[in-house]
Amino acid sequence: MKPTMRNLWISVCIGVYLLMGWGTAAAKAPEKILVLPFNVYSEKDLSFLKNGIRDMLFSRLSKEGEIVVIDREKTDQAIRGIGDINQQNAAALGQTLGADYVVFGSLTVFGSSISTDAKVLNMDGKQIAMTFNDSGKDNGDVIGHINRFAAQVNGRIFGQDTAVASQSPAPAKQSVNDPRKHPESLWTGRIDAEEGRSDGREAPAAGRLGPAWRSRNFKMEIRNISLGDVDNDGSIEVAFMDQKQILVYRYRDDRFIKVAKVETDVNDRLLSLDVADINGNGRAEIFVTCLNKNTNFLKSFVLEWNGTRLQKIVENAKWYFRVVDVPGRGKVLMGQQRSVRRIFLAGVDEMNWNGTGYISATTVALPGWANVYGFNYGDVTNTGQEMTVAFSERDYLRVIGPDGSTEWESPEEYGGGLTYLESPDEAASSLSDHKETKRRYLPQRILIADVDNDGKNDVLVGKNRDSANRLFAKLRFFKGGLIECLGWDEFGLYPKWKTREISGTLSDYAVGDIDNDGRNELVFSVIKKISSVLGDAKSFIAAQDIKPVN
């Protein structure tokens, strides 16, 4: 090779090497995006939505190595003292925090609609790179708005997959199980083959559930229901409540008739309700767990029928109450206490009537993570051995053996209630006098009984479907719920049958003879609409026949 050609070849190789090195050194740094709190224009406090929107955008827009969302704590410090966010102060904040893009927007409630407006500011030239607007008729619609907005940002600003952004929700096809049909056609007592177990067994038998009945709509959020003979007339009544009142109704001749109503003090917040004749006088008491909203102290009470109305036989009890129906024992009253600093004190107690009130009789052996609301016990394995069934703190269902070991845990979440308790979040940053709080949602009931008369105990649990897949600790928007009947085999609990999913939030459920025909029904309450500035709450109660196996 001639010297000139050799030198040229060496020069080319060195150039390529340098270019490769330069390309590595100059690899594009991740884009920085600043997510600011949305302005909220509403007559009602919707700060929980403001926080939820930020949480969703932090999650949806972050992408390792490509997109970095600027730390929330730094953002909170930077916006301290700033009022509503506009393009001018958004640009200033973006420059201060070194952002490439700034996301800001607003949430507006007007009349019967709720509107989401959002913008993306490109800090290179400080120009609006993208705008977004969507509207709906429910707080839960905001989740869909933010999902679509985030997908559009990822697609149009960052060149990522835009499948979600380019599609509007398609209208649901009318089917045999369309939720708009008559209530008696809303349910099926089967699990489709693809939803059943894949262990080679036959799919769960169809037809375990019969005709259904549904009440009229009530303008309230029915949070709890419970069944019992409240007035000692030999018939079963239905007691139910929202966060401020208790109602007792009776089903008779296809009519749902009001028996009694009790309203509470304006500072009271009702948490739970149970019906059981614990004092043994033939009239079932109504146990109501109540919290004073100003002091956060428990002031629970017990109601009993006096011949003409419900009256309090116990007041200002410092207990969370829950009645569990234990196979072989019947209804048992449980209680748990709280302190100034702790929502639940350690220990759940079985309680008895002593002639003047309800006192602790013995402490129940439960794991430390369980509380009074989310457990039951009985022979769920049908082997003669008593097991505890409880919800974990994340709503996974667990079966606990006598030695405290976990025998089985569900692969998915069950339950999903709307009632919660709040406590100070010591780990969160605070702005001026505002203190962040954390929420602990109360678990739903766990029922254990031989509901279909096949000689084996079953476990009945609810399952609500969250629009955001329970991504957020403080927000829940349930779009549908159902009840599953679980049986036990060599692999653990499995679904024997279930109701179909119905639109709304399945808030509570019970098994009892609501129509007093000698056969138990599956009774449940559904919240169709949460009370908000957009309108009144809407709930109903329904009952469905359970067909016996034999």
C-alpha positions in Angstrom: 0.0 0.0 0.0 1.4 3.4 -0.9 2.2 5.8 1.9 -0.4 8.3 0.7 -3.2 5.7 0.7 -2.0 4.2 4.0 -2.1 7.7 5.6 -5.6 8.3 4.1 -6.8 4.9 5.5 -5.5 5.7 9.0 -7.1 9.1 8.9 -10.5 7.6 7.9 -10.3 5.0 10.8 -9.3 7.6 13.3 -12.2 9.8 12.1 -14.7 7.0 12.4 -13.4 6.2 15.9 -13.7 9.8 16.9 -17.2 10.1 15.5 -18.2 7.0 17.4 -16.7 8.3 20.6 -18.4 11.7 20.0 -21.7 10.0 19.3 -21.5 8.2 22.6 -20.5 11.3 24.5 -23.2 13.3 22.9 -26.0 10.8 23.5 -29.2 12.8 24.1 -29.9 13.6 27.7 -33.3 12.8 29.1 -36.0 15.4 28.5 -37.1 17.1 31.7 -40.8 17.8 32.2 -42.3 19.9 35.0 -45.8 18.9 36.0 -47.6 21.7 37.9 -50.8 21.4 39.9 -53.9 22.0 37.9 -56.2 25.0 38.8 -59.5 23.8 40.1 -62.6 26.0 39.6 -65.5 24.5 41.6 -67.8 25.4 44.5 -66.8 22.2 46.2 -63.4 21.2 47.5 -61.9 19.0 44.8 -58.3 19.1 46.0 -58.2 15.3 45.9 -58.7 15.5 42.2 -55.9 18.0 41.9 -53.5 15.7 43.7 -54.7 12.7 41.7 -54.1 14.4 38.4 -50.5 15.1 39.4 -50.0 11.5 40.5 -51.3 10.2 37.2 -49.2 12.5 35.1 -46.1 11.7 37.1 -46.7 8.0 36.4 -47.8 8.3 32.8 -45.1 10.7 31.6 -42.0 9.2 33.2 -39.8 7.0 31.1 -36.5 5.7 32.3 -33.6 7.2 30.3 -35.8 9.3 28.1 -38.2 11.4 30.2 -37.6 12.7 33.7 -40.5 14.3 35.6 -39.0 16.9 38.0 -39.3 15.9 41.6 -42.6 16.8 43.3 -41.0 18.1 46.5 -38.8 20.5 44.4 -41.9 21.6 42.5 -43.9 22.2 45.7 -41.1 24.4 47.1 -40.9 26.4 43.9 -44.7 27.1 43.7 -45.0 28.1 47.4 -46.8 31.4 47.5 -47.9 31.3 43.9 -51.7 31.3 43.3 -53.3 30.0 40.1 -50.9 28.8 37.4 -50.8 30.6 34.1 -48.5 30.5 31.1 -46.4 33.4 32.4 -45.6 31.9 35.9 -45.4 28.4 34.3 -42.6 29.6 32.1 -40.8 31.2 35.0 -41.1 28.0 37.1 -39.9 25.9 34.1 -36.8 28.1 33.8 -36.1 28.0 37.5 -36.3 24.2 37.7 -34.5 23.6 34.3 -37.4 22.0 32.5 -37.6 21.3 28.8 -41.4 21.2 28.9 -44.0 22.4 31.4 -47.5 20.8 31.9 -50.2 22.9 33.4 -54.0 23.2 33.2 -57.3 23.5 34.9 -60.4 21.5 36.0 -63.7 23.3 35.8 -67.1 22.3 37.2 -69.9 24.1 35.5 -73.5 23.1 35.8 -73.8 19.4 35.1 -70.4 19.0 33.4 -66.8 18.8 34.3 -64.1 20.0 31.9 -60.4 19.3 31.8 -58.1 21.7 30.0 -54.3 21.2 29.7 -51.3 22.7 27.9 -47.7 21.8 27.3 -45.2 24.6 27.2 -42.0 24.2 25.2 -39.3 26.1 27.1 -37.3 26.4 23.9 -39.0 29.6 22.8 -41.6 29.5 25.6 -44.3 28.6 23.1 -47.4 26.4 23.7 -46.6 23.0 22.0 -49.9 21.3 22.6 -53.4 22.0 24.0 -56.0 19.5 25.2 -59.7 19.7 26.2 -62.2 17.1 27.2 -65.4 17.1 29.3 -67.6 14.7 31.1 -70.4 14.4 33.6 -68.7 12.6 36.5 -65.5 13.1 38.6 -64.4 9.7 37.5 -64.4 10.9 33.8 -61.3 13.0 34.7 -59.2 9.8 34.9 -60.0 9.1 31.2 -59.2 12.7 30.3 -55.8 12.5 31.9 -55.0 9.1 30.4 -55.8 10.5 26.9 -53.9 13.7 27.6 -50.8 11.9 28.8 -50.9 9.5 25.8 -51.1 12.5 23.4 -48.1 14.2 25.1 -46.1 11.0 24.8 -47.1 10.7 21.1 -47.0 14.3 19.8 -44.2 15.7 22.0 -42.0 12.7 22.6 -42.8 10.5 19.6 -43.9 7.5 21.5 -46.8 5.1 20.9 -50.0 7.1 20.4 -52.5 4.2 20.3 -54.4 5.4 23.4 -54.2 9.1 22.4 -55.7 8.6 19.0 -58.7 6.6 20.2 -61.8 7.8 21.9 -63.7 5.4 24.0 -65.8 3.2 21.7 -69.4 2.9 22.6 -70.1 -0.4 24.3 -71.9 -3.0 22.2 -75.4 -4.0 23.3 -75.2 -7.5 24.6 -77.4 -10.0 26.5 -75.9 -8.7 29.8 -76.1 -5.0 29.0 -76.4 -3.1 32.3 -79.2 -0.9 30.9 -81.6 -3.8 30.8 -84.2 -4.7 33.4 -82.6 -5.6 36.8 -83.8 -9.2 36.7 -81.7 -9.8 33.5 -78.5 -8.2 34.9 -77.1 -11.3 36.4 -75.8 -14.7 35.5 -74.9 -17.5 37.9 -71.9 -18.8 36.0 -68.3 -18.1 35.1 -67.5 -18.4 31.4 -65.1 -21.1 30.5 -62.2 -18.8 29.8 -62.7 -17.2 33.2 -62.7 -20.4 35.2 -59.8 -22.5 36.5 -57.4 -24.0 34.0 -56.8 -27.2 35.9 -58.7 -29.4 33.6 -61.9 -29.4 35.6 -65.3 -28.4 34.2 -66.3 -24.8 34.3 -68.4 -23.7 37.3 -72.0 -24.8 36.9 -74.5 -22.3 35.6 -77.8 -21.4 37.2 -76.7 -20.9 40.8 -78.5 -17.6 41.0 -82.1 -17.0 40.3 -84.4 -14.0 39.7 -83.4 -10.6 41.1 -85.3 -7.8 42.7 -84.2 -4.2 42.9 -85.3 -1.3 45.0 -86.0 2.2 43.8 -83.1 4.6 43.8 -82.2 6.4 47.0 -80.7 9.9 47.0 -77.8 8.8 49.3 -74.5 6.8 49.2 -75.5 3.5 50.8 -72.2 2.5 52.4 -73.4 -0.4 54.6 -76.3 -2.8 54.8 -77.2 -5.5 57.3 -80.1 -7.8 57.9 -82.0 -8.8 61.1 -85.3 -8.9 63.0 -85.1 -5.4 64.3 -88.6 -5.2 65.8 -89.1 -8.8 66.9 -92.0 -9.4 64.5 -90.5 -12.6 63.1 -89.5 -11.0 59.8 -86.2 -9.8 58.6 -85.6 -6.1 58.1 -82.9 -4.4 56.1 -80.9 -1.7 57.9 -78.7 0.6 55.8 -76.8 3.9 56.1 -74.8 6.6 54.5 -72.3 8.8 56.4 -75.0 10.7 58.3 -78.3 8.7 58.6 -79.6 5.2 59.3 -82.7 3.7 57.7 -84.6 0.5 58.3 -86.8 -0.9 55.6 -88.9 -4.1 55.2 -89.6 -6.0 52.0 -93.3 -7.1 51.8 -95.6 -7.9 48.9 -93.0 -6.5 46.3 -92.8 -3.3 48.2 -89.9 -1.8 50.2 -91.5 -0.1 53.2 -89.7 2.3 55.6 -89.8 1.2 59.2 -87.5 3.7 60.9 -85.0 6.5 60.3 -82.3 8.0 62.5 -80.4 11.1 61.6 -77.1 12.0 63.4 -75.4 15.1 64.5 -73.8 17.4 61.9 -70.3 16.6 63.3 -70.8 12.9 63.1 -69.4 10.7 60.4 -70.8 7.1 60.2 -68.3 4.4 59.3 -70.1 1.1 59.6 -73.4 -0.6 60.5 -74.2 -4.2 61.7 -77.4 -5.9 62.9 -77.4 -8.7 65.5 -79.2 -9.7 68.7 -76.2 -9.8 70.9 -78.0 -9.0 74.2 -80.5 -11.9 73.5 -83.8 -10.1 74.0 -85.3 -11.0 70.6 -84.8 -7.6 69.1 -81.7 -7.2 67.0 -79.5 -4.3 67.9 -78.0 -2.0 65.3 -74.3 -1.4 65.9 -73.1 1.9 64.4 -69.5 2.9 64.3 -69.3 6.7 64.5 -66.4 9.2 64.3 -66.6 12.8 65.5 -65.2 14.8 62.5 -63.8 17.6 64.7 -62.0 15.6 67.3 -61.4 12.3 65.4 -62.6 10.4 68.5 -64.9 7.5 68.2 -68.4 8.0 69.6 -70.1 4.8 68.4 -73.6 3.9 69.5 -76.1 1.0 69.5 -79.8 1.3 68.5 -82.7 -0.9 69.6 -86.4 -0.9 68.9 -88.5 0.2 71.9 -91.9 -0.7 70.5 -92.4 2.4 68.5 -89.0 3.7 67.3 -85.3 3.1 67.5 -83.5 4.5 70.6 -79.9 4.5 71.7 -79.1 1.9 74.4 -75.3 2.7 74.2 -73.7 6.0 73.4 -70.2 7.4 73.0 -68.6 4.0 72.8 -64.9 4.1 72.0 -65.0 1.1 69.8 -65.1 0.2 66.1 -67.9 -2.4 65.9 -68.2 -5.3 63.5 -70.5 -8.3 63.6 -69.2 -11.5 61.9 -71.4 -14.5 61.3 -69.2 -17.5 62.3 -70.3 -21.0 61.0 -71.5 -23.1 64.0 -71.6 -20.1 66.3 -73.8 -17.5 64.7 -73.4 -13.7 64.9 -70.5 -12.6 67.1 -69.8 -8.9 68.0 -66.2 -7.8 67.5 -64.5 -4.5 68.5 -61.3 -2.6 68.1 -60.1 0.7 69.6 -58.1 3.6 68.4 -55.8 6.3 70.0 -54.9 9.9 69.2 -52.0 8.8 67.0 -53.0 5.4 65.7 -56.1 4.6 63.7 -56.3 1.0 65.0 -54.8 -0.1 68.3 -53.4 -3.6 68.3 -55.9 -6.4 69.1 -59.4 -7.3 68.0 -61.7 -8.3 70.9 -64.8 -10.5 70.9 -67.5 -8.6 72.9 -70.4 -9.6 75.1 -73.4 -7.8 76.7 -73.0 -7.3 80.5 -76.5 -5.9 81.2 -75.6 -2.3 80.7 -73.2 -2.3 77.8 -70.8 -4.2 75.6 -67.5 -5.3 77.0 -64.4 -7.1 75.9 -64.6 -10.9 76.5 -61.5 -12.2 74.8 -58.9 -11.2 72.3 -59.1 -12.8 68.9 -55.9 -14.3 67.5 -55.2 -12.3 64.3 -52.1 -11.2 62.3 -50.9 -7.7 63.2 -51.9 -6.4 59.7 -55.5 -7.4 60.0 -58.2 -5.1 61.6 -61.8 -5.6 62.8 -63.4 -4.9 59.4 -61.7 -7.3 57.1 -61.8 -10.8 58.5 -63.9 -13.8 59.4 -63.2 -17.4 60.4 -64.6 -20.8 59.9 -63.9 -24.2 58.3 -63.3 -22.9 54.8 -61.3 -26.0 53.8 -64.1 -28.2 55.0 -61.7 -30.5 56.8 -62.9 -29.7 60.3 -60.2 -27.2 60.9 -61.0 -23.5 61.6 -59.1 -21.0 59.5 -59.1 -17.2 59.4 -59.8 -15.4 56.1 -58.7 -11.8 56.0 -57.9 -9.0 53.6 -54.3 -7.7 53.5 -53.7 -4.0 53.6 -53.7 -4.0 49.8 -57.0 -6.0 49.6 -55.5 -9.4 48.7 -57.5 -12.2 50.2 -55.5 -14.5 52.6 -56.3 -17.8 54.3 -54.5 -18.0 57.6 -53.9 -21.3 59.4 -54.2 -21.9 63.2 -50.4 -21.3 63.6 -50.6 -17.9 61.9 -49.0 -19.0 58.6 -50.5 -18.0 55.3 -52.0 -21.0 53.6 -53.2 -19.2 50.5 -53.2 -15.7 49.0 -55.3 -14.5 46.1 -53.4 -13.6 42.9 -55.6 -10.5 42.5 -57.3 -7.9 44.7 -60.8 -8.3 46.0 -63.0 -5.9 47.9 -62.6 -2.2 47.4 -64.6 0.1 49.7 -65.1 3.8 49.6 -65.1 4.5 53.4 -61.7 5.6 54.7 -59.9 6.9 57.8 -57.3 9.7 57.6 -54.2 10.2 59.6 -51.2 12.7 59.3 -48.7 11.7 56.7 -45.4 12.2 58.6 -43.3 11.3 55.6 -44.9 13.9 53.3 -43.7 17.5 52.9 -46.0 20.3 54.1 -46.8 23.6 52.6 -47.4 26.4 55.2 -50.1 25.2 57.6 -51.4 22.5 55.3 -50.6 19.0 56.5 -50.7 16.1 54.1 -52.8 13.1 55.2 -52.8 9.5 54.2 -55.9 7.4 53.8 -56.6 3.9 55.0 -59.7 2.4 53.3 -61.8 0.1 55.3 -62.0 -3.4 53.8 -65.3 -5.0 52.8 -67.0 -7.9 54.6 -65.9 -11.5 54.2 -68.9 -13.9 54.5 -68.4 -17.6 55.3 -71.4 -19.9 54.9 -72.8 -22.9 53.0 -74.8 -20.5 50.7 -75.8 -23.0 48.1 -76.6 -26.0 50.4 -74.0 -28.3 48.9 -72.7 -29.3 52.4 -69.5 -27.2 52.1 -68.7 -23.8 53.4 -68.1 -21.0 50.8 -66.4 -17.6 51.0 -68.4 -14.7 49.6 -66.4 -11.5 48.8 -67.0 -8.4 46.7 -64.8 -7.2 43.9 -64.9 -3.6 42.6 -63.1 -2.5 39.5 -61.1 0.7 39.8 -60.7 3.0 36.7 -57.1 3.7 37.7 -56.3 0.1 38.8 -55.8 1.3 42.4 -52.7 3.2 41.4 -53.4 6.0 43.8 -53.5 5.7 47.5 -56.0 8.5 48.0 -58.3 8.1 45.0 -60.9 5.4 44.1 -63.2 5.6 41.1 -65.0 2.3 40.8 -66.8 1.7 37.5 -68.3 -1.8 38.3 -68.5 -4.4 41.0 -69.6 -8.1 41.5 -69.7 -10.7 44.2 -67.8 -14.0 43.9 -68.6 -17.3 45.7 -65.3 -19.1 46.4 -64.8 -22.7 47.3 -61.8 -24.6 48.5 -59.8 -27.4 46.7 -56.3 -28.7 46.8 -54.9 -25.5 45.3 -56.7 -23.0 47.5 -59.8 -20.9 47.0 -61.4 -20.8 43.5 -64.5 -19.2 42.0 -67.5 -21.4 42.0 -69.9 -18.7 40.7 -70.3 -15.0 40.6 -72.8 -12.3 39.9 -72.3 -10.4 36.7 -70.6 -7.0 37.0 -73.0 -4.1 37.5 -72.1 -0.5 36.9 -71.3 1.5 40.0 -69.7 0.6 43.3 -70.7 -2.6 45.1 -70.7 -1.1 48.6 -71.9 -4.0 50.8 -73.6 -7.4 50.8 -75.3 -9.9 53.1 -77.0 -13.3 52.9 -80.4 -13.6 54.5 -84.1 -14.1 53.9 -85.1 -10.6 52.9 -88.5 -11.6 51.5 -89.2 -14.0 54.4 -90.1 -17.0 52.2 -87.9 -19.4 54.1 -85.0 -19.3 51.6 -81.9 -17.1 51.8 -81.1 -14.5 49.2 -78.0 -12.6 48.2 -78.6 -9.0 49.2 -76.3 -6.1 48.2 -76.2 -2.4 47.8 -74.8 -0.5 44.8 -73.8 3.2 44.7 -74.6 4.4 41.2 -73.4 8.0 41.7 -71.3 9.7 44.4 -72.7 13.0 45.8 -70.9 16.0 44.2 -71.4 19.5 42.9 -72.7 17.7 39.8 -75.7 16.3 41.5 -77.2 14.1 44.3 -76.0 10.7 45.2 -77.8 7.7 43.9 -77.9 4.1 45.3 -80.1 1.1 45.3 -80.5 -2.3 47.2 -81.0 -5.5 45.3 -81.6 -9.2 46.2 -81.2 -12.3 44.2 -82.3 -15.9 44.8 -79.5 -18.4 45.5 -80.5 -21.8 43.9 -79.5 -24.7 46.1 -77.4 -27.5 44.6 -79.6 -30.2 46.0 
